[in-house]
Amino acid sequence: MKAFYITGIGGPEVMTYGDLPEPKPGRGDVLVDVKASSINPVDWKLRSGMMRFLTGRGLPKPLGADFSGVVRTTGPGASGFAPGDRVFGVVLTMLGKPGAHAERVVARAKDTHKLPDGWTFEQGAALPVAALTALAGLRKCGDLAGKTVLVNGATGGVGHLALQIAKAKGARVIAVCSARNAALAQSLGADEVLDYGKVDVTAPGRTWDVFFDAFGQVGFSRAAPALAANGVYATTLPGPDAMLRSALGGIFGGKQVVLANMRDKREDYAELERLIQGGVKVVVETFPLERAAEAFAECEGGKVRGKVVLTVP
Ligand SMILES: NC(=O)c1ccc[n+]([C@@H]2O[C@H](COP(=O)([O-])OP(=O)(O)OC[C@H]3O[C@@H](n4cnc5c(N)ncnc54)[C@H](OP(=O)(O)O)[C@@H]3O)[C@@H](O)[C@H]2O)c1
């Protein structure tokens, strides 16, 4: 099969488009003809060695967690799916498992979902990791109705969905992005847009009930002066400090830290489907799989708007 795969740990030069052996489904697996996959920052973190202990040894292998496609066959004990079913979901590409930037992917049946009626394969591949991260993180921030939610990195994969989900939950949303993405943030429903090149949103003065850091790199210590008295700082990149504060926060009260980590239970997918039905949109740019190198260059160069999706003809 054709795939965009890594041959080692390193920069873009270790990624190649070419042929790999056909994968075989094991117990509890489904084999999917991939129609689309999407790029997440974890792809190049696994490739570059930033998360080396999770990359695994089974190289060469394609990366790519989010997938959509059509079930080709099922392995023993994989119930609930039949050949021809339109599906989507997440494969954990860590610890040696091959990912979805390929013509075929093996996914666990329990992590595979029927593609809702009316959804395109591009939507199905773009949504899971980014949307389920935004959803899980915002849910932990409590009732958002009437609250002021600042979304930092509001036009990236996680951020553009967090912006819309916070709006759908009744928040007043302040979107923080670069000037070139201000119009996009506005079109997604932001009540106010701030350019991170001009405004320091961590400076004391204005305060936010929720600081949702989709960019992930601000940190609680910097964000704290701009949080309301019982404000919440949520981050998609929790380090040891955030983990400790999140664990201790409940004990001491006051300003809290929330870990915005993806959660992918069946009820999360059901809530995501309701949000999409309610008007939340995923912004997608597509590249054919054979041009994945260009797509990765765009993502790694920090030029992303919404999600970048690779399509298999
Ligand atoms: N914990 C989890 O489960 C989980 C899940 C998914 C992602 N993540 C992590 O979350 C982070 C974001 O993921 P993503 O998929 O949303 O990435 P992305 O699509 O690359 O988006 C990153 C966003 O950050 C913005 N940005 C860049 N510099 C900024 C700055 N100085 N201040 C504010 N915003 C800035 C960019 O905006 P401009 O383009 O306007 O510059 C862009 O919209 C990554 O580190 C990823 O690994 C964690």
PDBQT file of the ligand as one rigid body, heavy atoms in Angstrom, charges set to zero:
ROOT
HETATM    1  N1  LIG A 401      -3.209  17.154  25.576  1.00  0.00    +0.000 N 
HETATM    2  C1  LIG A 401      -3.826  16.676  24.491  1.00  0.00    +0.000 C 
HETATM    3  O1  LIG A 401      -4.594  15.694  24.536  1.00  0.00    +0.000 OA
HETATM    4  C2  LIG A 401      -3.604  17.398  23.189  1.00  0.00    +0.000 A 
HETATM    5  C3  LIG A 401      -4.411  17.121  22.082  1.00  0.00    +0.000 A 
HETATM    6  C4  LIG A 401      -4.220  17.866  20.929  1.00  0.00    +0.000 A 
HETATM    7  C5  LIG A 401      -3.203  18.817  20.872  1.00  0.00    +0.000 A 
HETATM    8  N2  LIG A 401      -2.399  19.018  21.946  1.00  0.00    +0.000 N 
HETATM    9  C6  LIG A 401      -1.317  20.032  21.923  1.00  0.00    +0.000 C 
HETATM   10  O2  LIG A 401      -1.935  21.294  21.847  1.00  0.00    +0.000 OA
HETATM   11  C7  LIG A 401      -1.130  22.192  21.091  1.00  0.00    +0.000 C 
HETATM   12  C8  LIG A 401      -1.990  22.811  19.979  1.00  0.00    +0.000 C 
HETATM   13  O3  LIG A 401      -2.429  21.789  19.102  1.00  0.00    +0.000 OA
HETATM   14  P1  LIG A 401      -3.150  22.188  17.735  1.00  0.00    +0.000 P 
HETATM   15  O4  LIG A 401      -3.471  20.953  17.016  1.00  0.00    +0.000 OA
HETATM   16  O5  LIG A 401      -4.235  23.162  18.000  1.00  0.00    +0.000 OA
HETATM   17  O6  LIG A 401      -1.934  22.960  17.005  1.00  0.00    +0.000 OA
HETATM   18  P2  LIG A 401      -1.991  23.934  15.739  1.00  0.00    +0.000 P 
HETATM   19  O7  LIG A 401      -3.127  23.547  14.865  1.00  0.00    +0.000 OA
HETATM   20  O8  LIG A 401      -0.619  23.925  15.187  1.00  0.00    +0.000 OA
HETATM   21  O9  LIG A 401      -2.336  25.372  16.338  1.00  0.00    +0.000 OA
HETATM   22  C9  LIG A 401      -1.433  26.091  17.098  1.00  0.00    +0.000 C 
HETATM   23  C10 LIG A 401      -1.980  27.510  17.236  1.00  0.00    +0.000 C 
HETATM   24  O10 LIG A 401      -1.096  28.246  18.101  1.00  0.00    +0.000 OA
HETATM   25  C11 LIG A 401      -1.138  29.583  17.687  1.00  0.00    +0.000 C 
HETATM   26  N3  LIG A 401       0.035  30.313  18.172  1.00  0.00    +0.000 N 
HETATM   27  C12 LIG A 401       1.317  30.301  17.724  1.00  0.00    +0.000 A 
HETATM   28  N4  LIG A 401       2.086  31.108  18.456  1.00  0.00    +0.000 NA
HETATM   29  C13 LIG A 401       1.279  31.672  19.398  1.00  0.00    +0.000 A 
HETATM   30  C14 LIG A 401       1.497  32.591  20.464  1.00  0.00    +0.000 A 
HETATM   31  N5  LIG A 401       2.711  33.090  20.724  1.00  0.00    +0.000 N 
HETATM   32  N6  LIG A 401       0.450  32.923  21.233  1.00  0.00    +0.000 NA
HETATM   33  C15 LIG A 401      -0.791  32.421  21.014  1.00  0.00    +0.000 A 
HETATM   34  N7  LIG A 401      -1.056  31.540  20.024  1.00  0.00    +0.000 NA
HETATM   35  C16 LIG A 401      -0.027  31.167  19.227  1.00  0.00    +0.000 A 
HETATM   36  C17 LIG A 401      -1.201  29.538  16.184  1.00  0.00    +0.000 C 
HETATM   37  O11 LIG A 401      -1.848  30.747  15.752  1.00  0.00    +0.000 OA
HETATM   38  P3  LIG A 401      -1.400  31.619  14.484  1.00  0.00    +0.000 P 
HETATM   39  O12 LIG A 401      -1.424  30.657  13.301  1.00  0.00    +0.000 OA
HETATM   40  O13 LIG A 401      -2.429  32.681  14.385  1.00  0.00    +0.000 OA
HETATM   41  O14 LIG A 401       0.004  32.098  14.776  1.00  0.00    +0.000 OA
HETATM   42  C18 LIG A 401      -2.054  28.289  15.938  1.00  0.00    +0.000 C 
HETATM   43  O15 LIG A 401      -3.400  28.644  15.726  1.00  0.00    +0.000 OA
HETATM   44  C19 LIG A 401       0.039  21.363  20.553  1.00  0.00    +0.000 C 
HETATM   45  O16 LIG A 401       1.167  21.560  21.362  1.00  0.00    +0.000 OA
HETATM   46  C20 LIG A 401      -0.447  19.942  20.686  1.00  0.00    +0.000 C 
HETATM   47  O17 LIG A 401       0.601  19.008  20.825  1.00  0.00    +0.000 OA
HETATM   48  C21 LIG A 401      -2.582  18.337  23.103  1.00  0.00    +0.000 A 
ENDROOT
TORSDOF 0
